[in-house]
Amino acid sequence: MDTLKEFNISNFFRLIRDFLAIDGPLSILQIIVDISIVSYVIYKLIQLVRETRAVQLIKGIFVIIAARYLSELLGLRTIEYILTNSIQIVGFALVVIFQPELRRGLEKIGRSKFKDFFSFDEESKIIQTTTMIEELVKACFHMASNYVGALIVIERETKIGEIINSGIEIDANVTSELLINIFSPNTPLHDGAVVIRDNRIKATSCFLPLTDNPNLSKELGTRHRAALGITEVSDAIVIVVSEESGKISFALNGGLTRNLTQDTLRKALNKNLIIKKDTQMKLSSLWKVKNK
């Protein structure tokens, strides 16, 4: 019995070796490099697609493919024929459907530095987030004291690429001076929302979906309704500065907290942007220590 098991295991590894054409250490290294590159490219493609509604189209394509094989198993010849011919033109359709995403992806690759492809420094990100929060608080209360309206969206886990694409992309550091300048009345970019992604201002003049909640107070304007609208469909954080009252509001998960002070705004941002990341980093470090 033991001999039979050893025989089966040896045959199994021999089949793998023959399939992968392994004939020495060099070929093993080539396979590792090959798989690593392909995995990384697929990962980046998934990241690109997740930022838009294209992911819904991809799900639809997989449904068509699954339906095609199911119809073949069930002997549904007409449906199988239609789906088979539909799949054949999908490759050409993808180029047309995803043309904007492909263009933006290639532009992003062209703008990226080599070190950006291998940046995983969580501690550095937390420091950047802390700096960004201070700049946001400073800008918001400066605008509030001068009755300048503002709408600032901070992207978190849920990607809102469609919102970014609706505005003007700028990709700049978050500074209080820049935010104040963007929302100053009569400037070209003051209408719409600013979107922040990865601690950088990605776009201005963005359009947000308005909430359909009929129970909102009549005194809430378009900015507040837009803030609630985007937080109802994503996990984004939105800061609203009222042009009429000079009061600051904080929107999250379809809820609105009004009349924030500098301290309460800072605490709310720290709680939702830093504490979560810091906890994840500590858990990761603890896991590494336990497994040493």
Backbone bond lengths (Angstrom), bond angles and torsions (degrees), N, CA, C in turn:
res aa  C-N    CA-C-N  psi(-1)  N-CA   C-N-CA  omega(-1)  CA-C   N-CA-C  phi
1 M - - - 1.465 - - 1.528 111.02 -
2 D 1.356 115.70 -45.87 1.458 120.28 178.28 1.516 110.97 -62.98
3 T 1.335 115.09 -37.97 1.470 119.68 178.53 1.518 110.72 -63.27
4 L 1.353 115.94 -39.47 1.469 120.69 179.58 1.525 110.79 -65.03
5 K 1.344 116.91 -40.74 1.457 120.48 178.79 1.518 111.18 -64.08
6 E 1.338 115.96 -44.11 1.463 120.01 178.87 1.522 110.55 -62.13
7 F 1.347 115.00 -37.38 1.467 119.60 179.60 1.529 110.57 -65.32
8 N 1.334 116.62 -43.94 1.464 120.95 -179.82 1.522 111.43 -65.43
9 I 1.334 116.30 -41.49 1.463 120.09 179.21 1.517 110.98 -65.50
10 S 1.326 116.08 -42.88 1.468 119.42 179.84 1.521 110.60 -64.94
11 N 1.337 116.62 -39.03 1.466 120.06 176.56 1.524 111.47 -63.84
12 F 1.330 115.32 -39.20 1.465 120.46 -179.59 1.528 110.63 -61.82
13 F 1.336 116.62 -48.54 1.460 119.99 -179.90 1.529 111.62 -67.95
14 R 1.336 116.54 -31.73 1.457 119.60 177.43 1.531 110.57 -66.37
15 L 1.327 116.03 -39.97 1.465 120.28 177.98 1.530 111.02 -63.34
16 I 1.335 116.33 -42.61 1.466 120.18 178.25 1.521 110.62 -63.10
17 R 1.332 116.13 -42.96 1.466 120.50 -179.38 1.520 110.81 -63.27
18 D 1.339 116.47 -41.97 1.462 120.22 179.45 1.521 111.23 -67.81
19 F 1.350 115.72 -39.90 1.466 119.89 -178.53 1.523 111.22 -64.91
20 L 1.338 116.31 -41.79 1.463 120.90 -178.77 1.518 112.84 -88.07
21 A 1.327 116.59 -0.39 1.470 122.34 179.61 1.526 111.20 56.64
22 I 1.333 116.22 46.18 1.464 121.40 179.78 1.525 109.18 -83.26
23 D 1.330 116.01 119.17 1.458 119.10 178.79 1.526 112.18 -131.05
24 G 1.345 116.22 15.07 1.457 119.19 177.90 1.511 111.74 164.09
25 P 1.335 117.88 177.01 1.470 122.44 -179.18 1.527 113.03 -58.43
26 L 1.350 117.35 -35.99 1.461 120.46 -178.35 1.522 111.40 -64.22
27 S 1.329 116.61 -42.19 1.465 119.87 -179.99 1.530 111.05 -66.65
28 I 1.343 117.32 -34.61 1.472 120.72 176.56 1.527 110.29 -63.83
29 L 1.346 116.09 -42.84 1.461 120.60 178.23 1.527 110.73 -62.85
30 Q 1.336 116.68 -41.34 1.463 120.82 178.75 1.524 111.42 -61.67
31 I 1.329 116.25 -41.02 1.470 120.94 179.71 1.528 110.47 -65.04
32 I 1.337 116.80 -42.47 1.468 120.94 179.43 1.522 110.66 -62.11
33 V 1.344 116.15 -45.59 1.468 120.65 178.94 1.524 110.35 -63.23
34 D 1.328 116.49 -43.30 1.464 122.11 -179.52 1.526 111.22 -59.67
35 I 1.340 116.09 -50.39 1.468 120.89 -178.74 1.528 110.86 -65.39
36 S 1.334 117.15 -37.97 1.468 120.90 -179.41 1.522 111.15 -63.99
37 I 1.332 116.30 -44.36 1.468 120.23 -179.47 1.522 110.87 -65.03
38 V 1.331 116.41 -45.85 1.467 120.37 179.84 1.530 110.60 -61.96
39 S 1.330 116.93 -42.71 1.472 121.09 179.64 1.522 110.99 -62.71
40 Y 1.336 115.95 -41.27 1.461 120.09 -179.45 1.522 111.35 -66.02
41 V 1.340 116.66 -41.95 1.468 121.01 178.63 1.526 110.49 -62.85
42 I 1.330 116.82 -43.90 1.469 120.87 178.46 1.528 110.36 -62.31
43 Y 1.340 116.33 -41.36 1.471 121.10 178.85 1.525 110.98 -60.40
44 K 1.340 116.70 -44.69 1.462 120.78 179.55 1.524 111.42 -66.49
45 L 1.339 117.20 -37.01 1.463 120.55 177.48 1.526 111.00 -64.67
46 I 1.328 116.13 -40.53 1.470 120.22 177.52 1.526 110.04 -63.72
47 Q 1.336 116.89 -41.45 1.463 120.37 177.17 1.521 111.02 -59.92
48 L 1.331 116.47 -42.42 1.456 121.66 -179.33 1.515 111.08 -64.25
49 V 1.331 116.45 -45.03 1.463 121.33 -177.15 1.524 111.11 -69.06
50 R 1.340 117.20 -37.00 1.466 121.13 -178.37 1.513 112.42 -61.38
51 E 1.319 118.01 -23.37 1.452 120.89 -176.91 1.522 112.62 -76.85
52 T 1.313 119.22 -7.35 1.454 122.66 -177.46 1.518 110.25 -133.42
53 R 1.325 114.53 178.22 1.458 119.82 176.87 1.523 112.04 -78.76
54 A 1.319 116.85 2.60 1.465 120.32 178.61 1.517 111.80 -59.53
55 V 1.330 116.73 -25.48 1.464 119.79 179.73 1.519 110.99 -61.20
56 Q 1.334 117.32 -32.41 1.465 120.39 177.47 1.523 110.74 -66.94
57 L 1.337 116.63 -37.47 1.467 120.30 178.15 1.525 110.86 -66.20
58 I 1.321 116.64 -39.41 1.464 120.34 179.13 1.524 110.48 -64.77
59 K 1.330 116.52 -40.16 1.465 119.48 175.91 1.525 110.57 -59.53
60 G 1.339 116.07 -40.52 1.459 120.23 178.56 1.513 112.32 -62.81
61 I 1.344 116.52 -38.16 1.465 120.74 178.70 1.524 110.68 -64.87
62 F 1.333 116.57 -42.50 1.469 119.94 177.86 1.526 111.72 -63.83
63 V 1.322 116.54 -34.70 1.468 120.21 177.13 1.524 110.22 -64.26
64 I 1.343 116.55 -41.78 1.469 120.68 178.65 1.526 110.82 -62.80
65 I 1.340 116.42 -43.78 1.470 120.39 179.74 1.523 110.73 -63.32
66 A 1.340 116.09 -44.14 1.468 119.87 179.05 1.524 111.04 -63.68
67 A 1.338 116.45 -40.23 1.468 120.41 179.50 1.524 111.13 -65.46
68 R 1.330 116.10 -33.76 1.472 120.28 179.83 1.529 110.61 -63.65
69 Y 1.352 116.39 -47.26 1.467 119.81 -179.36 1.526 111.79 -70.45
70 L 1.321 116.94 -32.22 1.463 120.18 176.85 1.526 110.89 -66.80
71 S 1.330 116.07 -41.17 1.469 119.50 178.73 1.525 111.34 -65.88
72 E 1.357 116.24 -32.28 1.464 119.81 176.45 1.528 110.62 -66.60
73 L 1.332 116.53 -41.84 1.465 120.34 179.46 1.525 111.82 -65.58
74 L 1.339 116.25 -35.53 1.461 120.68 -177.42 1.525 112.95 -87.07
75 G 1.344 115.59 -4.82 1.456 119.20 178.21 1.517 114.18 75.98
76 L 1.332 117.28 25.21 1.470 121.51 178.85 1.525 108.13 -87.84
77 R 1.321 116.29 85.94 1.461 122.27 -168.67 1.526 113.03 -64.62
78 T 1.320 117.15 -42.22 1.468 119.72 -177.28 1.527 111.10 -64.93
79 I 1.334 115.43 -47.29 1.469 119.57 178.86 1.525 110.47 -63.46
80 E 1.332 116.56 -40.48 1.466 120.57 178.58 1.521 110.89 -60.71
81 Y 1.332 116.32 -42.64 1.473 120.94 -179.69 1.531 110.72 -62.73
82 I 1.339 116.02 -45.04 1.468 120.30 -178.56 1.531 110.92 -64.42
83 L 1.328 116.30 -45.86 1.467 120.02 -178.17 1.519 112.10 -68.24
84 T 1.346 116.93 -37.00 1.466 120.61 178.37 1.518 110.78 -61.26
85 N 1.327 116.38 -44.61 1.468 120.10 179.40 1.525 111.65 -70.54
86 S 1.325 116.27 -29.84 1.467 119.32 176.90 1.520 110.64 -67.39
87 I 1.344 116.22 -41.63 1.465 120.87 -179.23 1.526 111.16 -63.46
88 Q 1.331 116.52 -32.64 1.464 120.30 -177.51 1.524 112.73 -64.26
89 I 1.333 116.64 -29.06 1.473 118.79 -179.07 1.532 112.38 -97.01
90 V 1.343 115.98 -1.26 1.465 119.61 -178.90 1.524 111.23 -61.99
91 G 1.339 116.75 -40.35 1.463 120.61 -179.26 1.515 112.37 -56.95
92 F 1.347 116.61 -42.57 1.464 120.36 178.12 1.531 110.52 -71.81
93 A 1.328 115.92 -36.97 1.465 119.83 -178.93 1.524 111.50 -66.33
94 L 1.344 116.62 -35.43 1.464 120.32 -178.59 1.526 111.73 -60.31
95 V 1.332 116.39 -39.23 1.464 120.50 -179.62 1.525 110.28 -62.00
96 V 1.336 116.06 -39.28 1.465 120.63 -179.84 1.526 110.89 -74.90
97 I 1.335 116.34 -46.10 1.467 121.08 -176.42 1.523 111.55 -64.60
98 F 1.335 116.34 -43.05 1.462 120.86 -175.23 1.527 112.81 -97.91
99 Q 1.321 117.86 18.02 1.461 120.40 -178.44 1.531 113.20 -55.62
100 P 1.355 119.57 -45.88 1.476 118.57 178.11 1.524 112.66 -62.73
101 E 1.354 116.48 -40.77 1.466 120.09 -179.95 1.523 111.58 -65.64
102 L 1.345 116.43 -40.87 1.463 120.47 178.88 1.524 110.82 -63.71
103 R 1.329 115.82 -41.77 1.461 119.88 -179.93 1.526 110.96 -64.21
104 R 1.342 116.61 -46.43 1.462 119.62 179.73 1.523 111.42 -65.31
105 G 1.341 116.42 -36.23 1.458 119.88 179.15 1.515 111.89 -63.57
106 L 1.335 116.83 -44.17 1.462 121.00 178.84 1.529 111.14 -66.39
107 E 1.346 116.20 -38.14 1.464 119.27 177.15 1.526 111.07 -64.11
108 K 1.346 115.96 -39.28 1.464 120.49 179.67 1.516 110.88 -64.56
109 I 1.341 116.56 -41.54 1.465 120.74 177.74 1.520 110.35 -62.22
110 G 1.339 116.14 -40.53 1.457 120.50 -179.54 1.517 112.99 -66.64
111 R 1.357 116.36 -32.64 1.467 119.85 -179.11 1.517 113.00 -83.66
112 S 1.323 117.12 -21.36 1.469 121.06 -173.87 1.522 111.44 -73.36
113 K 1.333 114.95 145.89 1.458 121.06 172.67 1.522 108.95 -89.73
114 F 1.322 115.81 158.22 1.469 119.95 -176.58 1.523 111.57 -58.38
115 K 1.332 117.00 -38.82 1.470 119.93 -177.34 1.515 111.79 -68.03
116 D 1.349 117.67 -21.66 1.461 120.42 -178.99 1.513 112.12 -67.34
117 F 1.339 117.46 -24.32 1.455 120.86 -178.14 1.528 111.75 -75.43
118 F 1.317 117.55 -14.40 1.463 120.64 -176.08 1.528 111.43 -129.95
119 S 1.344 116.53 35.25 1.458 121.47 -178.17 1.524 110.27 -97.01
120 F 1.342 116.75 113.15 1.457 120.97 -178.77 1.539 110.92 -133.65
121 D 1.328 117.96 27.00 1.452 121.42 -174.36 1.529 109.49 -83.30
122 E 1.342 116.70 95.80 1.461 121.42 -177.20 1.529 111.49 -68.11
123 E 1.328 116.53 -38.12 1.466 119.39 -179.34 1.520 110.58 -62.82
124 S 1.321 116.37 -39.66 1.460 120.67 177.65 1.525 110.75 -64.05
125 K 1.336 116.77 -37.83 1.465 120.82 179.10 1.525 111.12 -64.66
126 I 1.331 116.79 -38.53 1.464 120.51 179.28 1.530 110.63 -64.98
127 I 1.323 116.49 -39.86 1.468 120.65 177.04 1.523 110.12 -63.52
128 Q 1.337 116.44 -42.78 1.462 120.76 178.23 1.526 111.15 -63.19
129 T 1.344 115.97 -40.08 1.463 120.07 179.93 1.523 111.03 -65.33
130 T 1.331 116.92 -40.40 1.467 121.20 177.84 1.525 110.82 -60.53
131 T 1.324 115.98 -44.25 1.469 120.84 178.00 1.520 110.65 -62.80
132 M 1.331 116.43 -42.93 1.463 121.08 179.89 1.527 111.12 -61.15
133 I 1.338 116.70 -42.49 1.466 120.95 -179.47 1.527 110.83 -60.20
134 E 1.324 116.82 -43.57 1.467 120.11 179.54 1.522 111.11 -63.24
135 E 1.324 116.59 -38.97 1.468 120.58 178.05 1.528 110.68 -66.18
136 L 1.334 116.50 -39.64 1.465 120.80 178.75 1.527 111.12 -64.02
137 V 1.328 116.56 -47.42 1.467 120.89 -179.46 1.527 110.24 -60.84
138 K 1.311 116.04 -45.10 1.466 120.89 -179.87 1.526 110.86 -60.94
139 A 1.336 116.98 -45.97 1.464 121.10 -178.15 1.524 111.43 -66.76
140 C 1.333 116.59 -44.76 1.469 120.41 -176.26 1.523 111.81 -62.38
141 F 1.322 117.92 -42.69 1.460 119.47 -177.36 1.521 112.00 -78.27
142 H 1.308 117.43 -23.64 1.468 119.66 171.62 1.522 109.28 -68.18
143 M 1.341 116.62 -45.20 1.467 120.14 179.25 1.522 111.25 -67.35
144 A 1.341 117.13 -38.20 1.463 120.49 179.62 1.529 111.34 -62.85
145 S 1.327 116.74 -40.77 1.465 120.49 -179.27 1.524 112.15 -67.69
146 N 1.341 115.67 -21.47 1.462 120.48 179.29 1.530 112.47 -106.73
147 Y 1.332 116.30 10.23 1.468 122.56 178.99 1.534 112.12 54.16
148 V 1.309 114.27 47.23 1.470 121.39 175.31 1.525 107.79 -105.25
149 G 1.330 117.04 123.10 1.457 120.79 -178.51 1.519 112.12 -73.65
150 A 1.336 116.06 147.39 1.473 120.61 179.10 1.520 109.80 -151.94
151 L 1.328 114.78 151.54 1.467 122.36 178.20 1.526 107.45 -140.63
152 I 1.334 116.65 110.39 1.465 121.67 -173.86 1.523 109.57 -122.35
153 V 1.332 116.16 122.93 1.466 122.56 -179.44 1.524 108.88 -107.58
154 I 1.329 116.67 129.99 1.467 121.55 177.05 1.522 108.10 -112.58
155 E 1.320 116.40 111.36 1.466 121.51 -179.90 1.524 110.17 -71.46
156 R 1.349 115.36 141.42 1.467 119.78 175.56 1.533 109.29 -119.59
157 E 1.329 118.55 -118.57 1.465 120.54 -176.42 1.528 112.58 -75.17
158 T 1.336 116.26 -42.17 1.465 120.19 -179.66 1.517 109.77 -74.61
159 K 1.321 116.65 121.48 1.452 120.98 -178.94 1.526 110.35 -75.79
160 I 1.323 116.50 136.61 1.461 121.76 179.49 1.527 109.56 -123.40
161 G 1.334 114.52 49.37 1.459 120.49 -179.12 1.513 113.46 -58.48
162 E 1.343 117.34 -34.11 1.458 120.47 179.64 1.526 110.89 -64.68
163 I 1.325 117.25 -34.65 1.466 120.78 177.06 1.524 110.02 -68.42
164 I 1.328 116.33 -43.94 1.468 120.72 178.25 1.525 110.73 -60.48
165 N 1.320 116.10 -42.13 1.461 120.36 -178.29 1.523 112.82 -67.79
166 S 1.339 117.22 -18.96 1.465 120.00 179.82 1.525 112.20 -78.48
167 G 1.333 116.60 -12.62 1.455 120.35 -178.02 1.516 113.03 -110.61
168 I 1.316 115.32 -154.01 1.467 122.35 -179.47 1.526 107.91 -110.38
169 E 1.323 117.52 115.07 1.461 121.64 -177.95 1.527 110.86 -75.45
170 I 1.341 116.24 132.55 1.465 119.64 179.36 1.527 112.51 -127.88
171 D 1.346 119.10 -31.87 1.467 123.64 177.97 1.534 111.62 52.81
172 A 1.337 115.70 74.63 1.467 121.04 -177.52 1.526 110.51 -132.05
173 N 1.328 115.75 159.91 1.461 120.79 174.79 1.527 110.33 -63.89
174 V 1.330 116.00 148.32 1.465 120.53 177.86 1.521 108.77 -82.14
175 T 1.316 116.43 111.37 1.465 121.62 175.14 1.522 108.40 -130.82
176 S 1.316 115.92 149.79 1.466 119.78 -179.79 1.523 110.88 -62.98
177 E 1.330 116.13 -37.21 1.468 119.69 -179.36 1.528 111.42 -62.72
178 L 1.335 116.38 -42.93 1.464 119.60 -179.13 1.524 110.88 -67.00
179 L 1.328 117.58 -43.34 1.467 120.82 179.77 1.527 111.08 -62.75
180 I 1.317 116.82 -43.13 1.468 120.68 178.59 1.518 110.25 -61.89
181 N 1.325 116.56 -40.79 1.462 120.85 179.83 1.528 111.31 -67.26
182 I 1.337 116.98 -40.20 1.467 120.79 -179.16 1.524 111.08 -61.72
183 F 1.342 116.98 -44.23 1.463 120.60 -174.56 1.526 113.80 -90.77
184 S 1.325 117.69 3.04 1.462 119.48 176.92 1.524 109.79 -62.63
185 P 1.329 117.77 135.68 1.469 120.15 -179.54 1.527 111.97 -57.59
186 N 1.326 114.65 147.21 1.469 123.28 177.03 1.528 113.81 70.50
187 T 1.338 117.68 9.96 1.466 119.44 172.49 1.528 108.65 -92.33
188 P 1.330 118.38 153.96 1.474 120.89 -173.72 1.524 114.81 -60.98
189 L 1.336 118.38 -25.77 1.463 120.80 -172.42 1.525 114.06 -105.80
190 H 1.333 118.94 7.35 1.469 119.44 -170.60 1.524 113.34 -75.16
191 D 1.332 118.46 -22.40 1.465 120.57 178.50 1.527 110.53 -77.75
192 G 1.320 116.66 144.27 1.462 120.54 177.69 1.518 112.05 88.02
193 A 1.334 114.58 -167.70 1.470 120.95 -174.50 1.521 111.72 -108.84
194 V 1.320 114.91 151.92 1.466 122.16 168.90 1.525 107.31 -93.96
195 V 1.328 116.93 135.10 1.468 121.22 177.78 1.525 109.22 -113.21
196 I 1.329 115.50 128.60 1.465 122.04 178.43 1.520 108.94 -109.38
197 R 1.321 115.68 127.42 1.469 121.97 176.61 1.525 108.71 -132.02
198 D 1.327 116.34 132.35 1.470 121.30 179.20 1.527 111.86 53.04
199 N 1.347 115.36 42.96 1.468 122.53 176.35 1.522 113.55 64.60
200 R 1.325 117.03 23.47 1.459 121.25 177.38 1.524 109.21 -133.84
201 I 1.321 115.76 146.65 1.463 119.88 174.46 1.523 107.51 -75.48
202 K 1.326 116.04 111.92 1.465 120.43 -177.33 1.516 112.32 -89.41
203 A 1.342 117.58 -32.80 1.464 119.04 -176.23 1.523 110.53 -159.40
204 T 1.321 114.96 156.63 1.463 121.96 174.81 1.526 108.62 -126.56
205 S 1.333 115.65 171.49 1.476 121.89 178.46 1.525 112.04 56.11
206 C 1.326 116.77 36.90 1.469 121.23 -178.24 1.530 110.90 -86.04
207 F 1.328 115.39 146.49 1.460 121.87 177.85 1.528 109.49 -93.40
208 L 1.325 116.04 132.45 1.462 121.45 178.77 1.529 110.19 -113.79
209 P 1.331 116.81 148.28 1.474 119.19 175.86 1.524 110.27 -71.43
210 L 1.327 117.06 140.45 1.463 121.29 179.28 1.521 110.45 -87.11
211 T 1.315 116.48 146.88 1.460 120.67 177.86 1.528 110.94 -70.49
212 D 1.321 115.61 149.42 1.467 121.50 176.48 1.527 111.42 -101.41
213 N 1.314 117.19 9.65 1.465 121.51 -177.64 1.535 110.41 -64.51
214 P 1.339 118.06 115.91 1.475 120.48 -177.56 1.525 113.54 -79.63
215 N 1.325 117.55 -8.27 1.466 120.91 -174.56 1.524 113.60 -94.70
216 L 1.326 117.10 7.50 1.461 119.63 -178.62 1.523 111.06 -72.08
217 S 1.314 114.00 151.17 1.461 119.91 177.34 1.527 110.32 -62.92
218 K 1.321 116.17 141.94 1.464 121.31 -179.21 1.524 111.92 -66.48
219 E 1.324 116.92 -20.96 1.462 119.48 -178.20 1.526 112.74 -78.37
220 L 1.337 117.10 -10.14 1.466 119.93 178.02 1.518 109.99 -77.74
221 G 1.336 115.43 130.44 1.451 120.27 -177.87 1.517 113.18 -91.65
222 T 1.339 114.79 -167.05 1.466 121.22 -176.38 1.524 111.67 -63.90
223 R 1.336 117.67 -37.90 1.469 119.96 -179.81 1.530 111.14 -60.50
224 H 1.324 116.59 -45.51 1.466 120.00 -179.45 1.528 111.27 -65.90
225 R 1.326 116.94 -39.12 1.463 120.50 179.28 1.530 110.92 -67.35
226 A 1.330 116.03 -36.48 1.467 119.99 176.79 1.527 110.64 -68.46
227 A 1.329 116.31 -38.82 1.471 120.45 178.63 1.521 110.79 -61.78
228 L 1.330 116.76 -44.37 1.460 120.33 178.41 1.522 111.17 -68.30
229 G 1.335 116.32 -36.09 1.465 120.28 -179.07 1.514 113.05 -60.41
230 I 1.336 117.65 -45.79 1.467 120.10 -178.05 1.522 111.18 -73.85
231 T 1.347 117.77 -30.72 1.468 119.20 179.53 1.526 112.24 -77.73
232 E 1.329 117.14 -14.66 1.464 120.51 175.65 1.524 112.06 -77.81
233 V 1.338 116.64 -23.02 1.468 120.42 -176.89 1.526 112.60 -113.75
234 S 1.326 117.89 3.96 1.467 121.52 179.01 1.526 108.83 -154.39
235 D 1.337 116.10 174.77 1.468 119.83 177.18 1.528 111.75 -98.24
236 A 1.331 116.39 20.54 1.461 121.21 -179.52 1.528 111.25 -65.47
237 I 1.327 114.62 156.03 1.461 122.58 173.48 1.527 107.36 -105.45
238 V 1.327 116.67 138.13 1.464 119.98 -179.75 1.528 109.93 -128.99
239 I 1.326 115.31 132.61 1.467 121.92 174.19 1.523 108.02 -107.98
240 V 1.331 116.00 130.43 1.464 121.27 179.75 1.522 109.10 -119.42
241 V 1.327 116.01 129.07 1.461 121.63 171.99 1.520 107.28 -109.29
242 S 1.326 116.49 120.28 1.461 120.65 -177.32 1.521 110.86 -78.51
243 E 1.316 115.10 128.65 1.461 120.71 178.68 1.528 110.82 -72.69
244 E 1.335 116.87 -30.38 1.462 121.42 -176.33 1.533 112.35 -80.97
245 S 1.334 116.25 -47.39 1.471 119.93 -174.11 1.525 114.00 -101.85
246 G 1.331 117.09 -17.44 1.460 120.28 -176.66 1.515 112.86 74.29
247 K 1.334 116.90 14.18 1.463 120.78 179.93 1.526 110.76 -92.72
248 I 1.325 115.40 153.08 1.470 121.39 -177.04 1.522 109.35 -110.51
249 S 1.340 115.27 135.15 1.468 121.59 179.46 1.519 109.79 -123.20
250 F 1.321 114.66 157.57 1.469 122.55 -176.68 1.527 107.73 -129.78
251 A 1.341 117.06 119.47 1.467 121.41 -177.69 1.521 110.44 -110.81
252 L 1.341 115.66 136.26 1.463 121.60 179.63 1.526 108.85 -158.53
253 N 1.338 115.97 131.97 1.472 122.13 176.83 1.528 113.00 53.64
254 G 1.325 116.25 39.01 1.457 120.36 177.42 1.513 114.74 78.15
255 G 1.338 117.62 6.95 1.464 122.30 178.30 1.516 110.69 -113.32
256 L 1.333 116.18 156.28 1.461 120.78 -176.21 1.525 110.24 -130.39
257 T 1.338 116.54 125.85 1.461 122.67 174.39 1.518 107.74 -109.05
258 R 1.339 116.58 124.72 1.464 120.49 -172.75 1.528 111.64 -110.75
259 N 1.332 113.78 167.25 1.473 122.51 175.19 1.530 112.56 57.83
260 L 1.320 116.36 49.30 1.463 120.41 -179.72 1.523 111.20 -77.85
261 T 1.328 115.71 145.77 1.460 121.67 170.42 1.531 107.99 -93.39
262 Q 1.325 116.40 174.30 1.465 119.27 177.75 1.521 110.48 -58.98
263 D 1.323 115.97 -41.72 1.462 120.36 -177.07 1.529 111.50 -67.71
264 T 1.335 117.56 -44.14 1.470 119.71 -178.41 1.527 111.67 -69.34
265 L 1.334 117.17 -34.93 1.467 119.69 176.78 1.521 110.27 -66.19
266 R 1.323 116.23 -44.58 1.472 120.37 179.69 1.536 110.70 -61.80
267 K 1.338 116.37 -43.18 1.467 120.15 179.53 1.528 111.45 -64.09
268 A 1.327 117.01 -41.00 1.466 120.81 -179.79 1.523 111.18 -63.99
269 L 1.327 116.71 -41.62 1.463 120.53 179.13 1.524 111.00 -68.88
270 N 1.331 116.57 -43.12 1.469 119.80 177.74 1.525 111.49 -60.22
271 K 1.323 116.38 -43.44 1.463 121.19 -177.78 1.522 111.88 -61.97
272 N 1.328 116.86 -40.39 1.463 120.43 -173.12 1.524 114.47 -96.32
273 L 1.330 117.47 -13.47 1.466 119.81 -178.44 1.524 113.60 -114.14
274 I 1.337 117.71 -30.51 1.467 120.04 -173.81 1.515 112.85 -109.07
275 I 1.323 117.74 -48.88 1.471 120.54 -174.37 1.515 111.07 -58.28
276 K 1.327 117.19 -40.23 1.464 120.83 179.45 1.521 110.69 -62.79
277 K 1.347 116.93 -45.82 1.466 120.66 179.99 1.526 110.90 -65.46
278 D 1.345 115.39 -42.01 1.463 119.82 -178.41 1.526 110.72 -63.67
279 T 1.327 116.74 -39.57 1.466 120.91 178.36 1.517 110.86 -63.88
280 Q 1.331 116.29 -43.10 1.461 120.31 179.07 1.520 111.04 -62.74
281 M 1.337 117.07 -39.80 1.459 120.98 -179.11 1.526 110.78 -67.10
282 K 1.361 117.20 -39.40 1.463 120.90 179.20 1.523 110.99 -66.80
283 L 1.334 116.63 -40.09 1.461 120.49 178.40 1.522 110.83 -64.31
284 S 1.353 115.20 -38.71 1.459 119.45 178.27 1.522 110.99 -64.63
285 S 1.353 116.72 -42.28 1.464 120.88 179.15 1.522 110.85 -65.11
286 L 1.345 116.62 -40.56 1.462 121.32 179.37 1.516 110.81 -63.07
287 W 1.329 116.17 -39.90 1.468 120.85 178.84 1.523 110.79 -62.96
288 K 1.341 116.00 -40.85 1.464 119.97 179.83 1.526 110.67 -64.97
289 V 1.346 117.04 -41.17 1.467 120.97 -179.64 1.519 110.55 -64.12
290 K 1.329 116.96 -42.65 1.460 121.45 -178.56 1.519 111.95 -64.59
291 N 1.323 116.56 -28.48 1.456 119.82 -175.64 1.517 113.13 -97.22
292 K 1.333 116.96 8.85 1.471 119.51 176.30 1.521 110.44 -77.08
